[in-house]
Amino acid sequence: MKRICSICARKGSSGVPKKNIFKINGKPLIAHSIIQAKTAGIFDEIAVSSDSDEILEIAKAWGATVTIKRPKELSMSISAKLPAIQHCVHQVEYIKNTNYSTIVDLDVTSPLRNVDDIINSVEMLEKSNSPNLITGCSSRRSPYFNLVEKNKSGFVQLSKKTSKKIVCRQDSPLCFDMNASIYIWKRKFFYNIQDILLDKTIIYEMPEERSIDVDSKFDLKIVKFLMENNNEL
């Protein structure tokens, strides 16, 4: 069984310019995911995909075993991530003349995961009959209880309704926030899909404190504070 870890990092970012190489604890943000993948010790290759030569050089310096130049059409702000991961893995399989049975993607902007999260989520999928796995944490809001949306008339209503009125969040179905930390696929399903969520996708639950995704300057401040004040991160 062969495994590959992909780490995708565009040079552009509308929320936080150059966030993928912003230094936290003396290391570029992308370096934390590369180091986690290396420390896990379960990957045959750690591949970084980017449209930026600077990011690719930094990735090499911190231990990426393969770097892939991402084409422009997969690097725009409106580009979906899945095609970029598929392109990265396909290129590495071609270069190395091999196939990887398990594909793991670590998101650069979710560095609060730990190595056990990586190892345990991979084991969870490989022991299952599911095609893929995502990570998430228990949702702070429930679409059945206190998450609302505007209807066509401009008034708010619960995002999801049930036949039975729910009077407290604890009585609502268990909901998760996708934390954009770890995505895993079995190869036989990987190239034939266009969506992250499939009919039999499973979830590996992570705590809230390891589930912050850097999407804004405020997120970056929180992640920086947590990583610089917790010796375990």
C-alpha positions in Angstrom: 0.0 0.0 0.0 1.4 3.4 -1.1 0.3 6.7 0.3 0.8 10.2 -1.0 0.2 13.5 0.8 -0.6 16.6 -1.2 -0.4 20.1 0.0 -1.8 22.8 -2.3 -0.9 26.4 -1.9 -1.8 29.2 -4.3 0.2 32.5 -4.3 -2.9 34.6 -4.3 -5.2 35.2 -1.4 -7.9 37.8 -1.2 -8.3 37.6 2.6 -4.7 37.5 3.8 -2.0 38.3 1.2 0.8 35.7 1.0 -0.8 33.8 3.9 0.7 30.5 2.8 4.2 31.7 3.6 3.3 33.9 6.6 5.7 33.1 9.4 4.4 31.5 12.6 6.9 30.3 15.2 9.7 31.1 12.8 8.3 28.9 10.1 6.3 29.7 7.0 2.7 28.5 7.4 3.1 25.8 4.7 6.1 24.4 6.6 3.9 23.3 9.5 1.9 21.0 7.3 5.0 19.6 5.6 6.6 18.9 8.9 3.4 17.2 10.2 3.3 15.0 7.1 7.0 14.0 7.5 6.6 13.3 11.2 3.6 11.1 10.6 6.0 8.7 8.8 3.2 7.1 6.7 3.7 8.8 3.3 5.8 7.6 0.3 5.7 11.1 -1.1 4.9 14.6 0.2 3.9 16.7 -2.8 3.4 20.4 -2.9 1.4 22.0 -5.7 1.6 25.8 -6.3 1.5 28.4 -9.1 4.3 30.2 -7.2 8.0 29.4 -7.7 8.7 31.0 -4.3 6.3 28.7 -2.5 7.7 25.7 -4.3 11.2 26.6 -3.3 10.2 27.1 0.3 8.4 23.7 0.2 11.6 22.0 -1.0 13.6 23.6 1.7 11.2 22.3 4.4 11.1 18.8 3.1 8.6 18.3 0.3 9.8 15.4 -1.8 8.1 16.5 -5.0 6.9 20.0 -6.2 4.4 20.4 -8.9 3.8 23.7 -10.8 0.1 24.3 -10.9 -1.4 25.6 -14.2 -3.1 29.0 -14.2 -6.6 27.7 -14.8 -6.4 25.8 -11.5 -4.9 28.7 -9.6 -7.6 31.4 -9.7 -9.6 32.6 -6.8 -12.7 30.9 -8.2 -10.9 27.6 -8.9 -12.2 24.5 -7.0 -9.6 22.7 -4.9 -10.4 19.2 -5.9 -9.1 19.5 -9.5 -5.9 21.0 -8.2 -5.4 18.0 -5.9 -6.2 15.6 -8.7 -3.7 17.4 -11.0 -1.0 17.2 -8.4 -1.4 13.5 -7.7 -1.7 12.6 -11.4 1.6 14.5 -12.1 3.4 12.7 -9.3 2.1 9.3 -10.4 3.4 10.1 -13.9 6.8 11.3 -12.6 7.3 8.4 -10.2 5.6 5.8 -12.5 3.5 4.4 -9.7 0.0 4.6 -8.2 -0.9 5.6 -4.7 -3.7 3.7 -3.0 -4.5 6.4 -0.5 -4.4 10.1 -1.3 -4.3 12.5 1.7 -4.5 16.3 1.3 -3.5 18.6 4.1 -4.8 22.1 3.9 -2.1 24.7 4.5 -4.5 27.0 6.3 -5.4 24.5 8.9 -2.1 23.9 10.8 -3.6 23.2 14.2 -4.1 19.5 13.4 -1.7 17.2 15.1 0.2 14.2 13.8 -2.2 11.8 15.5 -5.1 13.4 13.6 -3.4 12.5 10.3 -2.5 9.0 11.3 -5.8 8.1 12.9 -7.9 9.6 10.0 -5.9 7.6 7.4 -6.4 4.4 9.5 -10.1 5.2 9.9 -10.7 5.4 6.1 -8.5 2.5 5.2 -10.4 0.2 7.6 -13.7 1.4 6.2 -15.8 0.6 3.2 -16.1 4.3 2.4 -14.6 6.1 -0.6 -13.4 9.1 1.2 -13.1 11.0 4.5 -13.3 14.6 5.6 -12.5 16.2 9.0 -14.7 18.4 11.1 -15.7 19.6 14.5 -19.0 19.7 16.3 -20.9 22.7 15.0 -21.4 25.7 17.2 -24.8 26.4 15.5 -27.5 24.0 14.4 -29.5 24.5 11.2 -32.4 22.8 13.1 -32.3 25.2 16.1 -30.3 28.4 15.8 -28.9 28.7 12.3 -31.2 30.9 10.1 -31.3 32.0 6.5 -33.2 34.7 4.6 -36.1 33.5 2.5 -37.2 35.1 -0.8 -39.2 37.7 1.0 -36.1 38.8 3.0 -37.3 37.3 6.3 -35.3 34.8 8.4 -36.2 31.2 9.0 -34.5 28.1 10.3 -32.2 26.6 7.7 -33.7 23.2 8.2 -37.1 22.3 9.5 -38.3 19.0 11.1 -41.7 17.7 11.7 -41.0 17.9 15.5 -40.2 21.2 17.0 -36.7 21.3 18.6 -36.5 23.4 21.7 -32.8 23.0 22.5 -29.7 22.4 20.4 -28.9 19.2 22.3 -32.1 17.6 20.8 -31.2 18.4 17.2 -29.3 16.0 14.9 -25.6 16.0 15.4 -24.0 18.6 13.0 -20.4 19.3 12.1 -18.4 22.2 10.7 -16.1 21.1 7.9 -12.8 22.3 9.2 -10.8 22.1 5.9 -8.0 20.3 7.6 -7.6 16.8 6.2 -9.2 15.2 3.1 -8.6 11.5 2.2 -9.6 9.4 -0.7 -9.1 5.8 -1.9 -7.6 5.9 -5.3 -10.2 3.9 -7.1 -12.7 6.7 -6.4 -10.4 9.7 -6.6 -10.2 10.5 -10.3 -13.9 10.0 -11.1 -15.4 12.5 -8.7 -16.2 16.2 -8.9 -17.4 16.8 -5.3 -15.8 16.4 -1.9 -19.0 15.0 -0.3 -20.0 11.6 -1.7 -22.8 9.3 -0.8 -20.7 7.4 1.7 -18.3 10.0 2.9 -17.2 9.6 6.5 -16.0 12.2 9.0 -13.1 12.2 11.5 -14.0 14.4 14.4 -11.5 16.9 15.7 -11.9 19.3 18.7 -12.7 23.0 18.1 -9.3 24.1 19.2 -7.6 22.2 16.3 -10.2 23.2 13.7 -9.5 26.8 12.9 -9.1 27.5 9.2 -7.2 30.7 8.2 -9.5 32.6 6.0 -9.1 36.1 7.3 -6.6 38.3 9.2 -8.6 37.6 12.4 -8.3 33.8 11.9 -4.5 34.3 11.4 -4.2 36.2 14.7 -6.0 33.4 16.5 -3.9 30.6 14.9 -0.7 32.5 15.5 -1.6 33.0 19.2 -2.5 29.4 19.7 0.6 28.0 17.9 3.0 30.4 19.7 1.5 29.7 23.1 1.1 26.0 23.1 4.3 23.9 23.1 2.4 20.9 21.8 1.6 22.6 18.5 
